[in-house]
Amino acid sequence: MADSLNSSIEKLSNSPAFQSFKSRNKPAYLTAGFIVIDMAENPWQLDFYNPKKHKITTFVIEDEHILEKPVDDVFQKTKKKLTRLELSKIRISFETAKDMISSLKTNKYPDNSFTKTICIIQPFNQLTVWNITCLSDAMNVLNVKINAVDGQIVEEKLTNIMSYNAS
């Protein structure tokens, strides 16, 4: 089976909507991919950053349908240029990362029933990582960052949502 991220990127790249976007936003580049998995696998969302405008445009790739969301501000505390997502560096597929998380949940966190998973492929501290967050029905949040080049777990933590500050 083809990697769903690569398949979505290929569909997007070949779409008239994306070609029109690129002609209007020549400096824009891919900065992240995002997918939510709950009862089913939802469509990929791909974020393109335009450094000249410091804005993000998100494309949702659902089967053969491409939706271009309205341009949005970059969500940052301090304004800085976003890093390009280098697809050529990704060696660990989305499917492999998903399998790794599934195994980790089963073996290390068997008392948690995780109901939703949010997967982001993004640059992080000089690496490209799969940033995966799993939500449990006991209000626990498991966040795991997997190096997308070598498959090593860079960060792993389980916290209860009630421990987050409301500030």
Buried (B, 14 or more C-beta within 10 A) or exposed (E): EEBBBEBBBEBBEEBEEBEEBBEEBEEBBBBBBBBBBEEEBBBBBBBBBBBEBBBBBBBBBEEEEBEBEEBEEBEEEEEEEBBEBEBEEBEBBBEBBBEBBEEBBEEEBEEBEBEEBBBBBBBBEEBBBBBBBBBBEEEBBBBBBBBBBEEEBBEEEBEEEEEEEEE
